[in-house]
Amino acid sequence: MADVSAETEKTRAEVADYLREFADELSPPGERPVENDQQGSSRTPDGGKVTVIVGNESATINPPETVSFGVEVDADDSLLGGPTGERGVTFSLNWSSEDVETDDELDIG
């Protein structure tokens, strides 16, 4: 399976918007918030697939109803990473392709 990854500088507000958009897509179709399109009419997104925009690429995934969710907080020792060190947080969603009732695809565009 191919991996898609990118790292860019974003403001806290931009990161929050990205995570909200991902969370909205991850919600089951009947529970997703209503969106307004460019003509001002409302629509509810269809389907259970999630499209993630990563840099100049996108990946469409089809996670099952239950996934393994992980949160990892890193704090590199300042002795190893220079005078200031680095800190980060990583969120992960994992599942087995056997857990998906329909096709479990990773469509990279």
N, CA, C and O atoms as a printed pandas DataFrame, in Angstrom:
     atom_number atom_name residue_name chain_id  residue_number  x_coord  y_coord  z_coord
0              1         N          MET        A               1    0.843   -1.166    0.000
1              2        CA          MET        A               1    0.000    0.000    0.000
2              3         C          MET        A               1    0.895    1.237    0.000
3              4         O          MET        A               1    1.898    1.277    0.712
4              5         N          ALA        A               2    0.546    2.219   -0.774
5              6        CA          ALA        A               2    1.307    3.452   -0.855
6              7         C          ALA        A               2    0.952    4.360    0.308
7              8         O          ALA        A               2   -0.182    4.371    0.786
8              9         N          ASP        A               3    1.933    5.113    0.748
9             10        CA          ASP        A               3    1.705    6.091    1.811
10            11         C          ASP        A               3    1.669    7.485    1.208
11            12         O          ASP        A               3    2.360    7.766    0.228
12            13         N          VAL        A               4    0.874    8.342    1.790
13            14        CA          VAL        A               4    0.808    9.741    1.399
14            15         C          VAL        A               4    1.136   10.537    2.650
15            16         O          VAL        A               4    0.495   10.359    3.686
16            17         N          SER        A               5    2.125   11.409    2.566
17            18        CA          SER        A               5    2.447   12.222    3.727
18            19         C          SER        A               5    3.002   13.564    3.279
19            20         O          SER        A               5    3.580   13.688    2.199
20            21         N          ALA        A               6    2.818   14.546    4.113
21            22        CA          ALA        A               6    3.345   15.881    3.852
22            23         C          ALA        A               6    3.414   16.622    5.168
23            24         O          ALA        A               6    2.676   16.317    6.106
24            25         N          GLU        A               7    4.287   17.578    5.233
25            26        CA          GLU        A               7    4.384   18.420    6.408
26            27         C          GLU        A               7    4.518   19.854    5.932
27            28         O          GLU        A               7    5.410   20.177    5.148
28            29         N          THR        A               8    3.627   20.712    6.411
29            30        CA          THR        A               8    3.651   22.118    6.020
30            31         C          THR        A               8    3.444   22.980    7.255
31            32         O          THR        A               8    2.955   22.512    8.283
32            33         N          GLU        A               9    3.817   24.226    7.139
33            34        CA          GLU        A               9    3.575   25.191    8.209
34            35         C          GLU        A               9    2.145   25.692    8.088
35            36         O          GLU        A               9    1.727   26.133    7.018
36            37         N          LYS        A              10    1.395   25.627    9.179
37            38        CA          LYS        A              10    0.026   26.125    9.227
38            39         C          LYS        A              10   -0.182   26.818   10.562
39            40         O          LYS        A              10    0.502   26.524   11.542
40            41         N          THR        A              11   -1.128   27.736   10.590
41            42        CA          THR        A              11   -1.484   28.369   11.859
42            43         C          THR        A              11   -2.309   27.380   12.683
43            44         O          THR        A              11   -2.809   26.385   12.157
44            45         N          ARG        A              12   -2.443   27.657   13.948
45            46        CA          ARG        A              12   -3.285   26.804   14.796
46            47         C          ARG        A              12   -4.708   26.767   14.271
47            48         O          ARG        A              12   -5.348   25.716   14.288
48            49         N          ALA        A              13   -5.213   27.904   13.802
49            50        CA          ALA        A              13   -6.572   27.968   13.269
50            51         C          ALA        A              13   -6.705   27.104   12.016
51            52         O          ALA        A              13   -7.717   26.426   11.844
52            53         N          GLU        A              14   -5.702   27.118   11.141
53            54        CA          GLU        A              14   -5.745   26.302    9.923
54            55         C          GLU        A              14   -5.721   24.811   10.266
55            56         O          GLU        A              14   -6.417   24.016    9.635
56            57         N          VAL        A              15   -4.928   24.437   11.259
57            58        CA          VAL        A              15   -4.879   23.034   11.688
58            59         C          VAL        A              15   -6.237   22.629   12.266
59            60         O          VAL        A              15   -6.735   21.541   11.977
60            61         N          ALA        A              16   -6.829   23.488   13.068
61            62        CA          ALA        A              16   -8.140   23.199   13.658
62            63         C          ALA        A              16   -9.190   23.014   12.569
63            64         O          ALA        A              16  -10.003   22.093   12.640
64            65         N          ASP        A              17   -9.176   23.887   11.562
65            66        CA          ASP        A              17  -10.120   23.760   10.449
66            67         C          ASP        A              17   -9.933   22.433    9.719
67            68         O          ASP        A              17  -10.913   21.762    9.393
68            69         N          TYR        A              18   -8.673   22.046    9.460
69            70        CA          TYR        A              18   -8.377   20.795    8.771
70            71         C          TYR        A              18   -8.900   19.607    9.578
71            72         O          TYR        A              18   -9.531   18.709    9.020
72            73         N          LEU        A              19   -8.640   19.597   10.889
73            74        CA          LEU        A              19   -9.094   18.492   11.732
74            75         C          LEU        A              19  -10.619   18.437   11.815
75            76         O          LEU        A              19  -11.193   17.348   11.835
76            77         N          ARG        A              20  -11.293   19.607   11.866
77            78        CA          ARG        A              20  -12.758   19.629   11.876
78            79         C          ARG        A              20  -13.321   19.041   10.585
79            80         O          ARG        A              20  -14.264   18.251   10.607
80            81         N          GLU        A              21  -12.727   19.442    9.459
81            82        CA          GLU        A              21  -13.179   18.939    8.164
82            83         C          GLU        A              21  -12.993   17.420    8.084
83            84         O          GLU        A              21  -13.870   16.709    7.593
84            85         N          PHE        A              22  -11.849   16.929    8.566
85            86        CA          PHE        A              22  -11.607   15.483    8.585
86            87         C          PHE        A              22  -12.622   14.788    9.483
87            88         O          PHE        A              22  -13.175   13.752    9.116
88            89         N          ALA        A              23  -12.865   15.359   10.661
89            90        CA          ALA        A              23  -13.824   14.772   11.598
90            91         C          ALA        A              23  -15.224   14.739   10.998
91            92         O          ALA        A              23  -15.950   13.761   11.177
92            93         N          ASP        A              24  -15.612   15.799   10.287
93            94        CA          ASP        A              24  -16.922   15.827    9.643
94            95         C          ASP        A              24  -17.042   14.720    8.603
95            96         O          ASP        A              24  -18.080   14.064    8.511
96            97         N          GLU        A              25  -15.978   14.507    7.814
97            98        CA          GLU        A              25  -16.014   13.438    6.809
98            99         C          GLU        A              25  -16.022   12.062    7.449
99           100         O          GLU        A              25  -16.612   11.128    6.906
100          101         N          LEU        A              26  -15.370   11.926    8.609
101          102        CA          LEU        A              26  -15.287   10.634    9.288
102          103         C          LEU        A              26  -16.621   10.230    9.914
103          104         O          LEU        A              26  -16.888    9.040   10.082
104          105         N          SER        A              27  -17.454   11.202   10.259
105          106        CA          SER        A              27  -18.756   10.920   10.857
106          107         C          SER        A              27  -19.616   10.118    9.885
107          108         O          SER        A              27  -19.519   10.310    8.673
108          109         N          PRO        A              28  -20.463    9.216   10.405
109          110        CA          PRO        A              28  -21.370    8.484    9.520
110          111         C          PRO        A              28  -22.226    9.455    8.720
111          112         O          PRO        A              28  -22.559   10.531    9.217
112          113         N          PRO        A              29  -22.591    9.095    7.478
113          114        CA          PRO        A              29  -23.322   10.015    6.596
114          115         C          PRO        A              29  -24.550   10.651    7.228
115          116         O          PRO        A              29  -24.784   11.839    7.010
116          117         N          GLY        A              30  -25.334    9.928    7.991
117          118        CA          GLY        A              30  -26.537   10.494    8.583
118          119         C          GLY        A              30  -26.269   11.450    9.724
119          120         O          GLY        A              30  -27.162   12.192   10.135
120          121         N          GLU        A              31  -25.039   11.443   10.247
121          122        CA          GLU        A              31  -24.700   12.283   11.396
122          123         C          GLU        A              31  -23.789   13.450   11.034
123          124         O          GLU        A              31  -23.363   14.199   11.913
124          125         N          ARG        A              32  -23.489   13.608    9.758
125          126        CA          ARG        A              32  -22.599   14.692    9.338
126          127         C          ARG        A              32  -23.336   16.017    9.347
127          128         O          ARG        A              32  -24.540   16.074    9.095
128          129         N          PRO        A              33  -22.600   17.088    9.641
129          130        CA          PRO        A              33  -23.253   18.404    9.608
130          131         C          PRO        A              33  -23.667   18.772    8.199
131          132         O          PRO        A              33  -23.054   18.343    7.222
132          133         N          VAL        A              34  -24.703   19.560    8.111
133          134        CA          VAL        A              34  -25.183   20.021    6.812
134          135         C          VAL        A              34  -24.231   21.097    6.305
135          136         O          VAL        A              34  -23.836   21.988    7.057
136          137         N          GLU        A              35  -23.864   21.013    5.030
137          138        CA          GLU        A              35  -22.958   21.993    4.430
138          139         C          GLU        A              35  -23.728   22.886    3.474
139          140         O          GLU        A              35  -24.737   22.469    2.905
140          141         N          ASN        A              36  -23.265   24.089    3.301
141          142        CA          ASN        A              36  -23.846   24.997    2.321
142          143         C          ASN        A              36  -22.951   25.018    1.097
143          144         O          ASN        A              36  -21.744   25.233    1.209
144          145         N          ASP        A              37  -23.541   24.795   -0.083
145          146        CA          ASP        A              37  -22.739   24.852   -1.301
146          147         C          ASP        A              37  -22.660   26.287   -1.793
147          148         O          ASP        A              37  -23.198   27.193   -1.156
148          149         N          GLN        A              38  -21.997   26.502   -2.918
149          150        CA          GLN        A              38  -21.755   27.860   -3.401
150          151         C          GLN        A              38  -23.044   28.594   -3.767
151          152         O          GLN        A              38  -23.068   29.825   -3.750
152          153         N          GLN        A              39  -24.113   27.870   -4.096
153          154        CA          GLN        A              39  -25.380   28.532   -4.421
154          155         C          GLN        A              39  -26.204   28.813   -3.170
155          156         O          GLN        A              39  -27.289   29.387   -3.264
156          157         N          GLY        A              40  -25.704   28.417   -1.999
157          158        CA          GLY        A              40  -26.411   28.697   -0.759
158          159         C          GLY        A              40  -27.371   27.597   -0.344
159          160         O          GLY        A              40  -27.979   27.697    0.722
160          161         N          SER        A              41  -27.534   26.532   -1.159
161          162        CA          SER        A              41  -28.420   25.446   -0.755
162          163         C          SER        A              41  -27.660   24.478    0.147
163          164         O          SER        A              41  -26.440   24.346    0.048
164          165         N          SER        A              42  -28.386   23.814    1.011
165          166        CA          SER        A              42  -27.755   22.890    1.948
166          167         C          SER        A              42  -27.733   21.486    1.377
167          168         O          SER        A              42  -28.611   21.084    0.613
168          169         N          ARG        A              43  -26.691   20.744    1.776
169          170        CA          ARG        A              43  -26.607   19.346    1.372
170          171         C          ARG        A              43  -25.905   18.582    2.483
171          172         O          ARG        A              43  -25.140   19.159    3.256
172          173         N          THR        A              44  -26.163   17.297    2.559
173          174        CA          THR        A              44  -25.473   16.429    3.492
174          175         C          THR        A              44  -24.565   15.529    2.681
175          176         O          THR        A              44  -25.026   14.926    1.712
176          177         N          PRO        A              45  -23.267   15.409    3.040
177          178        CA          PRO        A              45  -22.361   14.569    2.276
178          179         C          PRO        A              45  -22.842   13.127    2.238
179          180         O          PRO        A              45  -23.436   12.642    3.201
180          181         N          ASP        A              46  -22.587   12.437    1.125
181          182        CA          ASP        A              46  -23.008   11.050    0.943
182          183         C          ASP        A              46  -21.831   10.102    1.123
183          184         O          ASP        A              46  -20.675   10.518    1.053
184          185         N          GLY        A              47  -22.130    8.818    1.358
185          186        CA          GLY        A              47  -21.113    7.778    1.364
186          187         C          GLY        A              47  -20.344    7.709    2.662
187          188         O          GLY        A              47  -20.386    8.634    3.474
188          189         N          GLY        A              48  -19.630    6.590    2.856
189          190        CA          GLY        A              48  -18.855    6.392    4.065
190          191         C          GLY        A              48  -17.375    6.574    3.849
191          192         O          GLY        A              48  -16.588    6.369    4.773
192          193         N          LYS        A              49  -16.976    6.954    2.654
193          194        CA          LYS        A              49  -15.562    7.127    2.364
194          195         C          LYS        A              49  -15.091    8.496    2.821
195          196         O          LYS        A              49  -15.876    9.440    2.906
196          197         N          VAL        A              50  -13.803    8.592    3.114
197          198        CA          VAL        A              50  -13.204    9.817    3.600
198          199         C          VAL        A              50  -12.070   10.193    2.660
199          200         O          VAL        A              50  -11.196    9.372    2.382
200          201         N          THR        A              51  -12.075   11.421    2.170
201          202        CA          THR        A              51  -10.988   11.905    1.332
202          203         C          THR        A              51  -10.137   12.850    2.147
203          204         O          THR        A              51  -10.634   13.812    2.731
204          205         N          VAL        A              52   -8.844   12.564    2.179
205          206        CA          VAL        A              52   -7.893   13.354    2.942
206          207         C          VAL        A              52   -6.972   14.056    1.954
207          208         O          VAL        A              52   -6.376   13.409    1.093
208          209         N          ILE        A              53   -6.853   15.375    2.072
209          210        CA          ILE        A              53   -5.945   16.143    1.235
210          211         C          ILE        A              53   -4.612   16.228    1.974
211          212         O          ILE        A              53   -4.548   16.708    3.106
212          213         N          VAL        A              54   -3.551   15.758    1.324
213          214        CA          VAL        A              54   -2.223   15.752    1.921
214          215         C          VAL        A              54   -1.268   16.419    0.938
215          216         O          VAL        A              54   -0.893   15.823   -0.072
216          217         N          GLY        A              55   -0.882   17.638    1.230
217          218        CA          GLY        A              55   -0.012   18.365    0.306
218          219         C          GLY        A              55   -0.705   18.547   -1.026
219          220         O          GLY        A              55   -1.812   19.081   -1.089
220          221         N          ASN        A              56   -0.053   18.100   -2.101
221          222        CA          ASN        A              56   -0.625   18.187   -3.448
222          223         C          ASN        A              56   -1.366   16.923   -3.844
223          224         O          ASN        A              56   -1.813   16.806   -4.986
224          225         N          GLU        A              57   -1.508   15.973   -2.928
225          226        CA          GLU        A              57   -2.158   14.704   -3.219
226          227         C          GLU        A              57   -3.382   14.539   -2.325
227          228         O          GLU        A              57   -3.567   15.271   -1.353
228          229         N          SER        A              58   -4.208   13.564   -2.677
229          230        CA          SER        A              58   -5.334   13.216   -1.826
230          231         C          SER        A              58   -5.412   11.701   -1.741
231          232         O          SER        A              58   -4.938   10.990   -2.627
232          233         N          ALA        A              59   -6.007   11.225   -0.676
233          234        CA          ALA        A              59   -6.211    9.795   -0.488
234          235         C          ALA        A              59   -7.648    9.592   -0.036
235          236         O          ALA        A              59   -8.124   10.284    0.864
236          237         N          THR        A              60   -8.338    8.645   -0.660
237          238        CA          THR        A              60   -9.696    8.302   -0.262
238          239         C          THR        A              60   -9.647    6.948    0.419
239          240         O          THR        A              60   -9.144    5.973   -0.140
240          241         N          ILE        A              61  -10.179    6.899    1.636
241          242        CA          ILE        A              61  -10.176    5.674    2.424
242          243         C          ILE        A              61  -11.605    5.319    2.803
243          244         O          ILE        A              61  -12.504    6.156    2.728
244          245         N          ASN        A              62  -11.806    4.080    3.209
245          246        CA          ASN        A              62  -13.127    3.598    3.593
246          247         C          ASN        A              62  -13.014    2.884    4.941
247          248         O          ASN        A              62  -13.050    1.655    4.992
248          249         N          PRO        A              63  -12.877    3.643    6.036
249          250        CA          PRO        A              63  -12.712    2.993    7.341
250          251         C          PRO        A              63  -14.005    2.334    7.819
251          252         O          PRO        A              63  -15.097    2.802    7.495
252          253         N          PRO        A              64  -13.886    1.243    8.591
253          254        CA          PRO        A              64  -15.085    0.609    9.145
254          255         C          PRO        A              64  -15.660    1.451   10.280
255          256         O          PRO        A              64  -15.090    2.480   10.645
256          257         N          GLU        A              65  -16.774    1.020   10.830
257          258        CA          GLU        A              65  -17.438    1.755   11.911
258          259         C          GLU        A              65  -16.542    1.873   13.145
259          260         O          GLU        A              65  -16.561    2.903   13.818
260          261         N          THR        A              66  -15.757    0.834   13.455
261          262        CA          THR        A              66  -14.881    0.849   14.620
262          263         C          THR        A              66  -13.433    0.764   14.158
263          264         O          THR        A              66  -13.075   -0.110   13.368
264          265         N          VAL        A              67  -12.603    1.674   14.654
265          266        CA          VAL        A              67  -11.187    1.713   14.299
266          267         C          VAL        A              67  -10.361    1.788   15.579
267          268         O          VAL        A              67  -10.878    2.122   16.644
268          269         N          SER        A              68   -9.091    1.478   15.464
269          270        CA          SER        A              68   -8.156    1.686   16.564
270          271         C          SER        A              68   -7.683    3.134   16.480
271          272         O          SER        A              68   -7.160    3.555   15.449
272          273         N          PHE        A              69   -7.863    3.896   17.554
273          274        CA          PHE        A              69   -7.519    5.313   17.572
274          275         C          PHE        A              69   -6.376    5.520   18.553
275          276         O          PHE        A              69   -6.471    5.126   19.716
276          277         N          GLY        A              70   -5.304    6.133   18.092
277          278        CA          GLY        A              70   -4.153    6.367   18.948
278          279         C          GLY        A              70   -3.761    7.828   18.984
279          280         O          GLY        A              70   -3.907    8.554   18.001
280          281         N          VAL        A              71   -3.265    8.241   20.124
281          282        CA          VAL        A              71   -2.725    9.583   20.295
282          283         C          VAL        A              71   -1.360    9.414   20.939
283          284         O          VAL        A              71   -1.214    8.730   21.952
284          285         N          GLU        A              72   -0.360   10.051   20.335
285          286        CA          GLU        A              72    0.994    9.973   20.863
286          287         C          GLU        A              72    1.547   11.385   20.991
287          288         O          GLU        A              72    1.507   12.165   20.040
288          289         N          VAL        A              73    2.059   11.705   22.166
289          290        CA          VAL        A              73    2.687   12.999   22.393
290          291         C          VAL        A              73    4.174   12.751   22.557
291          292         O          VAL        A              73    4.593   11.978   23.419
292          293         N          ASP        A              74    4.973   13.413   21.725
293          294        CA          ASP        A              74    6.423   13.274   21.757
294          295         C          ASP        A              74    7.050   14.527   22.322
295          296         O          ASP        A              74    6.617   15.642   22.029
296          297         N          ALA        A              75    8.061   14.340   23.127
297          298        CA          ALA        A              75    8.870   15.451   23.616
298          299         C          ALA        A              75   10.312   14.991   23.547
299          300         O          ALA        A              75   10.815   14.365   24.480
300          301         N          ASP        A              76   10.984   15.299   22.437
301          302        CA          ASP        A              76   12.379   14.916   22.287
302          303         C          ASP        A              76   13.224   15.606   23.338
303          304         O          ASP        A              76   13.024   16.779   23.654
304          305         N          ASP        A              77   14.161   14.863   23.866
305          306        CA          ASP        A              77   15.071   15.403   24.865
306          307         C          ASP        A              77   15.907   16.525   24.249
307          308         O          ASP        A              77   16.477   16.351   23.172
308          309         N          SER        A              78   15.983   17.656   24.914
309          310        CA          SER        A              78   16.738   18.781   24.368
310          311         C          SER        A              78   18.212   18.451   24.215
311          312         O          SER        A              78   18.900   19.092   23.421
312          313         N          LEU        A              79   18.718   17.467   24.957
313          314        CA          LEU        A              79   20.118   17.074   24.800
314          315         C          LEU        A              79   20.350   16.413   23.451
315          316         O          LEU        A              79   21.440   16.530   22.890
316          317         N          LEU        A              80   19.346   15.717   22.916
317          318        CA          LEU        A              80   19.482   15.032   21.639
318          319         C          LEU        A              80   19.071   15.898   20.461
319          320         O          LEU        A              80   19.629   15.759   19.373
320          321         N          GLY        A              81   18.114   16.784   20.655
321          322        CA          GLY        A              81   17.572   17.557   19.546
322          323         C          GLY        A              81   18.019   18.999   19.495
323          324         O          GLY        A              81   17.372   19.816   18.839
324          325         N          GLY        A              82   19.087   19.330   20.155
325          326        CA          GLY        A              82   19.528   20.718   20.145
326          327         C          GLY        A              82   19.058   21.427   21.400
327          328         O          GLY        A              82   18.492   20.802   22.296
328          329         N          PRO        A              83   19.288   22.724   21.468
329          330        CA          PRO        A              83   18.984   23.457   22.692
330          331         C          PRO        A              83   17.491   23.541   23.024
331          332         O          PRO        A              83   17.136   23.635   24.199
332          333         N          THR        A              84   16.619   23.508   22.028
333          334        CA          THR        A              84   15.194   23.651   22.313
334          335         C          THR        A              84   14.441   22.336   22.257
335          336         O          THR        A              84   13.379   22.230   22.871
336          337         N          GLY        A              85   14.936   21.324   21.550
337          338        CA          GLY        A              85   14.211   20.076   21.387
338          339         C          GLY        A              85   12.957   20.286   20.556
339          340         O          GLY        A              85   12.640   21.418   20.191
340          341         N          GLU        A              86   12.247   19.221   20.254
341          342        CA          GLU        A              86   10.993   19.314   19.506
342          343         C          GLU        A              86    9.916   18.565   20.247
343          344         O          GLU        A              86   10.173   17.584   20.945
344          345         N          ARG        A              87    8.703   19.052   20.077
345          346        CA          ARG        A              87    7.550   18.391   20.666
346          347         C          ARG        A              87    6.511   18.211   19.568
347          348         O          ARG        A              87    6.457   19.000   18.624
348          349         N          GLY        A              88    5.696   17.186   19.688
349          350        CA          GLY        A              88    4.678   16.955   18.682
350          351         C          GLY        A              88    3.590   16.042   19.203
351          352         O          GLY        A              88    3.736   15.394   20.239
352          353         N          VAL        A              89    2.504   16.007   18.465
353          354        CA          VAL        A              89    1.397   15.101   18.767
354          355         C          VAL        A              89    1.012   14.406   17.470
355          356         O          VAL        A              89    0.941   15.039   16.417
356          357         N          THR        A              90    0.764   13.111   17.548
357          358        CA          THR        A              90    0.388   12.312   16.385
358          359         C          THR        A              90   -0.925   11.607   16.687
359          360         O          THR        A              90   -1.074   10.970   17.730
360          361         N          PHE        A              91   -1.879   11.727   15.762
361          362        CA          PHE        A              91   -3.148   11.021   15.864
362          363         C          PHE        A              91   -3.120    9.911   14.824
363          364         O          PHE        A              91   -2.676   10.135   13.698
364          365         N          SER        A              92   -3.583    8.723   15.178
365          366        CA          SER        A              92   -3.606    7.646   14.199
366          367         C          SER        A              92   -4.925    6.886   14.261
367          368         O          SER        A              92   -5.499    6.683   15.330
368          369         N          LEU        A              93   -5.388    6.471   13.083
369          370        CA          LEU        A              93   -6.553    5.605   12.938
370          371         C          LEU        A              93   -6.068    4.374   12.192
371          372         O          LEU        A              93   -5.472    4.493   11.121
372          373         N          ASN        A              94   -6.314    3.199   12.743
373          374        CA          ASN        A              94   -5.881    1.957   12.108
374          375         C          ASN        A              94   -7.021    0.958   12.093
375          376         O          ASN        A              94   -7.846    0.929   13.006
376          377         N          TRP        A              95   -7.063    0.129   11.036
377          378        CA          TRP        A              95   -8.059   -0.920   10.941
378          379         C          TRP        A              95   -7.555   -1.991    9.990
379          380         O          TRP        A              95   -6.657   -1.767    9.178
380          381         N          SER        A              96   -8.153   -3.143   10.116
381          382        CA          SER        A              96   -7.833   -4.263    9.237
382          383         C          SER        A              96   -8.750   -4.201    8.024
383          384         O          SER        A              96   -9.929   -3.869    8.147
384          385         N          SER        A              97   -8.211   -4.520    6.860
385          386        CA          SER        A              97   -9.049   -4.522    5.657
386          387         C          SER        A              97  -10.165   -5.551    5.780
387          388         O          SER        A              97  -11.182   -5.439    5.096
388          389         N          GLU        A              98   -9.991   -6.554    6.645
389          390        CA          GLU        A              98  -11.032   -7.555    6.864
390          391         C          GLU        A              98  -12.233   -6.974    7.601
391          392         O          GLU        A              98  -13.318   -7.553    7.564
392          393         N          ASP        A              99  -12.050   -5.821    8.281
393          394        CA          ASP        A              99  -13.123   -5.192    9.053
394          395         C          ASP        A              99  -14.053   -4.340    8.201
395          396         O          ASP        A              99  -15.056   -3.836    8.706
396          397         N          VAL        A             100  -13.743   -4.170    6.920
397          398        CA          VAL        A             100  -14.527   -3.307    6.051
398          399         C          VAL        A             100  -15.489   -4.158    5.233
399          400         O          VAL        A             100  -15.077   -5.082    4.532
400          401         N          GLU        A             101  -16.797   -3.832    5.333
401          402        CA          GLU        A             101  -17.798   -4.629    4.624
402          403         C          GLU        A             101  -17.727   -4.413    3.117
403          404         O          GLU        A             101  -17.913   -5.356    2.348
404          405         N          THR        A             102  -17.461   -3.191    2.690
405          406        CA          THR        A             102  -17.336   -2.929    1.263
406          407         C          THR        A             102  -15.860   -2.847    0.921
407          408         O          THR        A             102  -15.015   -3.176    1.753
408          409         N          ASP        A             103  -15.542   -2.419   -0.269
409          410        CA          ASP        A             103  -14.142   -2.382   -0.682
410          411         C          ASP        A             103  -13.342   -1.420    0.181
411          412         O          ASP        A             103  -13.721   -0.262    0.355
412          413         N          ASP        A             104  -12.217   -1.917    0.727
413          414        CA          ASP        A             104  -11.320   -1.083    1.513
414          415         C          ASP        A             104  -10.267   -0.580    0.549
415          416         O          ASP        A             104   -9.348   -1.306    0.168
416          417         N          GLU        A             105  -10.415    0.661    0.168
417          418        CA          GLU        A             105   -9.525    1.163   -0.861
418          419         C          GLU        A             105   -8.716    2.328   -0.339
419          420         O          GLU        A             105   -9.135    3.049    0.567
420          421         N          LEU        A             106   -7.571    2.492   -0.918
421          422        CA          LEU        A             106   -6.772    3.695   -0.735
422          423         C          LEU        A             106   -6.586    4.219   -2.138
423          424         O          LEU        A             106   -5.788    3.689   -2.911
424          425         N          ASP        A             107   -7.311    5.243   -2.458
425          426        CA          ASP        A             107   -7.268    5.832   -3.789
426          427         C          ASP        A             107   -6.472    7.124   -3.703
427          428         O          ASP        A             107   -6.923    8.103   -3.109
428          429         N          ILE        A             108   -5.288    7.120   -4.296
429          430        CA          ILE        A             108   -4.426    8.289   -4.235
430          431         C          ILE        A             108   -4.534    9.050   -5.520
431          432         O          ILE        A             108   -4.342    8.490   -6.599
432          433         N          GLY        A             109   -4.848   10.356   -5.419
433          434        CA          GLY        A             109   -5.031   11.165   -6.606
434          435         C          GLY        A             109   -4.088   12.330   -6.674
435          436         O          GLY        A             109   -4.130   13.104   -7.630
